Amino acid sequence: SKKKGLSFEEKRVRMMEIFFETKDVFQLKDIEKIAPKEKGITSMSVKEILQSLVDDGMVDTDRIGTSNYFWAFPSKALHARKRKLEELESQFAESSQKKEALQKSIEKSKIGREDTAERAALIEELAVLRQKKEQLKAEIDKYRECDPDVIEEMRQTNKVAKEAANRWTDNIFSIKSWAKRKFGFEESRIDKSFGIPEDLDYID
């Protein structure tokens, strides 16, 4: 069966072993030789793994002349883990305090909302009042037609509609008159062809 490759985290652990076991300082080219042979880390991934450890503060690096050097000592890693643990414990304590405060707030908000007979009666009364409000609103809407502003608005709308209807009626009569003169059509034939009512007339 095909051998399973190392995960990213497994490569990081094995690379840290190189530093801890040797307690030495290396250049990138040195690690690229040691890592594949002793720790099974492919040389192509060495640079990426090493940089991730540097970014996390687990491996130190410095440039001396034209070369970069890398090192990591167990004591520093221990301190780093302690700092991380302290940071997580602090976050946990803060979260616990927030949770406790929220729990108290929830308990406080429940006060006055107990399922008592008085509260049930008040809820029922509120529902009745809401229903009454909706009924009154419907009643107001029903009589809205008597509002002077609404009536005036309706008058203006009717006036515009009436003028438009008469204008189109006038246009139809003009076209009918032109068609009779131009083609000698009878009026009844024009009405029938174009679906024009015989009693079409202006609106008074």
N, C-alpha and C positions, 0 to 999 in steps of 0.2 A: 504494500500500500504506500501511497505517496506521503512523505513526511510533512507534517503540518508546520508551517512557518511560525516564527515568533510574532507575538502581538507587539504593538507599539510600546505598551507599558512594560512588557517582558524585556524588550531591548533596552529600555531606560534602566531597569533594575540591573541588568547584566553589565551595562556600561559603568554604572556607579561602582560595581564590584571591582572593575579594573582599577579605579582610583583608590578604593578602600584597601584592597589587597596589596597594592604596590606602594601606596603613600608617596607616589612620585609625581613629577610634573611632565606633561606631554605636549607635543605639537600635534596638530591635526593628522599629519602624515603618519606619526607614530601610532595613533589610535586606529587609523585606517588599516594598519598592518596587524595590530594586536587583536582588535575586536572580531574579525572574521575567523581567525585561527583559534583563539582561546574561548570566545563567547558565542560563536555562531551568528554574529551580527553581520549582515551583508555590507561590504565596503561602501556600496552606493547609498545606504541609509545612515551611515555613521555621522555625516555632517548634520543631517536633520535632527537626529536623536540628540547629539551633543548640544546643538543650539537650543533645543527645547529644555534641556537641563540647565543651561546657562540662563535662559529666560525665566526659569522658575527659581533661580538663585541657589540651585543645588551644586552647580559647578562654577568655580571662579575662573576668570580669564583675564589676561593682560597682554599688552603688546610690548615686546622688548625688541628694539631695533626694527627689523622688517618681519619678524615672526610673532605669531600669536601662541601663547602658552596656556594650557588648561590644567587645573588641579582641583581636587576636592578631598577634604579630610573628614573622617567619621565624626569628630567632635563638632564640626560646623553643621553637619547634617543632623546631628542630635539636637543641637540648639534650634535649628530650623523647624524640626518636627515639634519641639516643645512650644515654639512660638505659634505654630499653626494650631496646635492643640489648645493653647490658651485663647487664641482668636476664636476658634469654634465654640469653646466653652462659654466665652463672653457672649457670642451670638445666641447660643442656646439659652443663657440666662435672660438675655434681653427679650427673646421670643416668649419665654415662659412668663415674664412680667407682663408683656402685652396680652398674652392669652388670659392671665389672671384678671387684668384690668377689664378686658372685654367680657369675661364671665360675670364680673361684678356689675358691669353696665347692663348686661342682659337681665340679670336678677333684679336690678333696680327698675328697669323698664317694665318688668312684669307687675310691679306694685300698682295697685289700682285697676288691674286688668283681670283680677281673679273672677272665676265663674260664679258670681253671686247673683241672687235674685234681683237685686237693684240694678246691676250691670245689664242683665238680660232684659229688664224692663226698659232701660235707657236705649239699648240697641234696637228693640222693637219700636220704640217711639221715634227713633231716628229714621228707621225704614218707612214708617207711616208719613213722616214729614217730607222725606224725599219723594215719596209717591205723590203727595199733595202738591209739591213743587212742580212736578212734571205735569200734573193735571192743570194747574194754573197757567203754566207755560203754554200748553195746548190751547187753553181758553183764550189767552192773549193773542196767539197766532190766528185763531179763528176770527177775532174781531179786528185784526190788523187792517182788514179791507176798509174799515171806517176811519182809519187814520187819514187826516187831511193831506199830509205829505204823500201818502201812498196813492190816494185818489188823484191828486194833481199829477203824480208821475204816470198813472194809468191814462189820464186824459192826454198828456203829451205824447205818450206812446201810441195811443189810438189815432191822434191827429197825424202823426208821421206815417202810420200805416195806411190811413185813409188817403193821404196825399199821394203816397207811392202807388196804391191800387188805382186811383184815378189817372195817374200819369201813365201807367201801363195800359189802362183801358183806352186812353187817348191814342197811344201808340198803335194799338190793335186796329182802332177805327181808321187811322191814317193809312196803315198798310192795306187794309181791306179796300179803302177808297182808291189807292194807287193800283192795286191788282185789278179792280173792275175797269179802270180807265185803260191800263196798259194791255190787259189780255182779254177784256170783255167777259170776265167770269161773272156768273150770278152770285149774289151775296150768300144765298143758301148753300151753294156749292163750296164756297170758300170756308163757310162755317163748318160744314161737314168734313172737309178735307183736313182741317187743322184742329178739329174738336173744340170749336168756339161755341159756347152756349148761345142760343137764339135770343135769349133775354138779357144778354150782356149789356150793362149800362153803368153809368157813373154812380158812385155812392154819394148820397146826400149828407 
